[in-house]
């Protein structure tokens, strides 16, 4: 059976006159786009433009929801109440849904961003808030989360489809968690190294941790952060190497059809 994997990136993260990454180039490479919803980045015009570009390219769209933290780019943990986090998630998903409807497309999945992603990976309480928000809007939406993390099991028990994600440009700890961005070596930059790691993951389900430990990861999707230096080069090289070795890059919707 031919190997298949999704390739995604975090997009729509500009704000006003300030831009981040090259969304147009990335949308020619990835099969899924995690589009900011305004809480960590993204203004209405940026989101409309990004959604329209994604729709025109046939790229599947996910809502990239965050804590309300534009100043910290959503990377600072926040102790929100259950009611606050549910409401914030509903608000963000709903905003992107409206933009997608206007562009003739739809939101297919939800991916927490930054500190919310890391917290919900292991914190069942905050994970439950995100899951409740998704179920309240549309239980057909899938939840994207860190491969091997507890939130994926939690979401499946609640009746949601899940997408297990691996990171091309981030280093892993031996326990399968991501190395903190505050630590040396946490972010990878070499396109050849990144592509080789992702090929091994796609073919064998293995990835090397920062200390040399080999981890087993069952991943449905690979992420290259759109704000990483050299993001386009890393994503393009990863796509090229995967395709050259017989791995099909395909959106999650087609994988599950």
ZIBEL-V775981 format. One record per helix or strand of 3 or more residues. SS is the DSSP state (2 for helix, 1 for strand). FROM is the first residue (numbers start at 1). LEN is the number of residues. If there is no record, write none. Layout:
[[SS & FROM & LEN] [SS & FROM & LEN]]
This chain:
[[1 & 4 & 8] [2 & 23 & 4] [1 & 32 & 5] [2 & 44 & 14] [1 & 60 & 6] [2 & 82 & 21] [1 & 107 & 6] [2 & 114 & 9] [2 & 124 & 14] [1 & 142 & 5] [2 & 150 & 8] [1 & 162 & 6] [2 & 191 & 14] [1 & 206 & 3] [1 & 214 & 3] [1 & 221 & 3] [2 & 231 & 14] [2 & 252 & 4]]
